[in-house]
Amino acid sequence: MNFTETNTVEPEIIVEDTHEKYLPMKDILVPQLIEFLRKLCHLEEEMYFKDTKIDEDKAKAVIPENIANQQSEELWK
């Protein structure tokens, strides 16, 4: 499941625990934080896919888990 593409609804910003002197910054900081978290999620999904692909390839080639597969180096580029 790809969360970065399917979860594009703008979240409601709840500021009940935020000190009032910081409230004006929420409109600037929160969208940037959300964008950063979406990029991080995408990166984690990509790394998970690559790691899973390497594990599948090693299992098919009967390569022990502690040995690096030479083809996996191409996948990480």
C-alpha positions in Angstrom: 0.0 0.0 0.0 1.4 3.4 -0.9 0.4 5.9 1.8 2.0 8.9 0.1 -0.4 8.8 -2.8 -3.5 7.5 -1.2 -3.5 9.8 1.9 -3.7 13.2 0.2 -6.5 14.7 2.4 -5.4 17.8 4.2 -5.4 17.0 7.9 -7.2 19.2 10.4 -4.7 21.1 12.6 -5.5 20.8 16.3 -3.8 23.4 18.4 -5.4 23.0 21.8 -2.1 22.4 23.5 -0.2 25.1 21.7 0.8 28.3 23.5 -0.9 31.3 21.9 2.4 33.0 21.0 3.1 30.1 18.6 -0.3 30.0 17.0 0.6 32.4 14.2 3.4 30.1 13.1 1.3 27.0 12.7 0.2 28.1 9.2 3.8 28.3 8.2 5.4 25.4 10.0 2.7 22.7 9.9 2.4 22.5 6.1 6.2 22.2 5.9 6.2 19.5 8.5 3.5 17.6 6.7 5.4 17.8 3.4 8.6 16.6 5.1 6.7 13.6 6.7 5.2 12.7 3.3 8.7 12.7 1.7 10.0 10.6 4.6 7.1 8.1 4.2 7.9 7.8 0.5 11.6 7.2 1.2 10.7 4.5 3.8 8.4 2.8 1.3 11.1 2.9 -1.4 13.7 1.4 1.0 11.2 -1.3 2.2 10.5 -2.2 -1.5 14.2 -2.5 -2.3 15.0 -4.5 0.8 12.1 -6.9 0.1 13.2 -7.3 -3.5 16.8 -8.1 -2.4 15.5 -10.7 0.1 13.3 -12.3 -2.6 16.2 -12.4 -5.0 18.5 -14.0 -2.4 15.9 -16.6 -1.6 15.5 -17.5 -5.2 19.2 -17.8 -5.7 19.7 -19.7 -2.5 22.1 -17.1 -1.1 22.4 -17.0 2.7 21.0 -13.9 4.3 24.3 -12.8 5.7 25.9 -12.8 2.2 25.5 -9.8 -0.1 24.0 -10.4 -3.5 26.1 -8.7 -6.2 22.9 -7.8 -8.1 21.6 -6.0 -5.0 24.2 -3.3 -5.5 22.5 -2.2 -8.7 19.2 -2.0 -6.9 20.5 0.5 -4.3 21.8 2.9 -6.9 
